[in-house]
Amino acid sequence: MRKFLVLLVFVLIVVVVADRALHYAAQNEIAKRVSQQYEMSTEPEVTIAGIPFLTQAVGGEYSEINIVTGALTVEQVQMERVDITANDVEAPLGTLMSEPEAVAGTAEATALLPYSEVQKRLPEGIVIENEDGQPRISGDLAVSGYSIPVSADLEISVEEDTLRVTPSDVEVGEAPIDIGSSAEERLSAALPVPPLPFGLTVTGIDTRPNGVEVEAEGSDVQLVGGDRRQ
């Protein structure tokens, strides 16, 4: 009986070690493939949820895979990070470590665009600052050879794949000329949202202290394999 228990414990240890080793290897392989597919300077962090891993690997179905990238530059627009949560992922065990292909039933993502990207679209001399967790613009607006101090709250919205930047409660300092309502027009801007990884569709945005968080989602999302580069 004792020998049997010792053997059982040994087998369990081997299974656990094998499970963790294969889990680690699969995460690294997906990270490498995604990095190559999108020409990232650093590999993303990949986390395959669920324990044990072996039962998911044998079935080729994973309940959740999370992918977090570092900074990306797409079509000359920088994103600080992209955080993707993929659900109901199908990835056959036979190809996972050789020619991997992984398709998610659904995926949700957030991408952070720093305010520096928005500021590039504003007139020279206007900067975006954080005030109580919300973006606000201020600076000197050049009009007809004059430098006119202005400040305003900043409202950011999304229309399809374009961010709309609109000032509100515009305050204009003392100036030798009256710029009237043209201040709001001059301080408005538009910023195209670059194509997100995995062909995800933008669904909304939220302003954060350090940038604009773009929300996106998709279905039948090709995470690895195929030709889904944007």
SULFEN-V414876 format. One line per field, one symbol per residue. ss: DSSP state (A for helix, B for strand, O for the rest). phi: phi as a letter, one per 20 degrees, with the letter a starting at -180 (. if undefined). psi: psi as a letter, one per 40 degrees, with the letter a starting at -180 (. if undefined). A space follows every 10 residues. Layout:
BEGIN
ss->???
phi->???
psi->???
END
This chain:
BEGIN
ss->OAAAAAAAAA AAAAAAAAAA AAAAAAAAAA AAAAAAAOOO OOOOBBBBOO OOAAAAAAAO BBBBBBBBOO OBBBOOBBBO BBBBBBBBBB OOAAAAOOOO OBBBBBBBBB BBBBAAAAAO OOOOOBBBBB BOOBBBBBBB BBBOOBBBBB BBBBBBBBBO OBBBBBBBBB BBOOOOOOOO OAAAAAOOBB BBOOOOAAAO BBBBBBBBOO BBBBBBBBBB BBBBOOOOOO
phi->.fffffffff ffffffffff ffffffffff gfffgffdle fcffeccefo cffgfffffm ccfbcdccee fcdclmdedf acdddddled bgffdgddcf cccefbbcbc cddffffffg eeggndcdce clncfbdbqd eeclndddfc bafcdccccl dceddcfclf ddffbfceel ffffffeebc cfffgegmmf dfdrcbedgd qeeedbbacl eefcnmcdfd
psi->dddddddddd dddddddddd dddddddddd dddddddefi diiihhhhih hiddddddee hhdhhhhhia hihhfehhhd ihhhhhifhh ghddedecgi hhhhdiiiii hhhidddddd eiihehihih hfeiiiiiah hhhfeihhhi iiihhhihhb fhhhhhiifh hhahieiheb eeddddeiii hhhihiiefi hheiihhide ahhhiiiiif hhdiiagei.
END
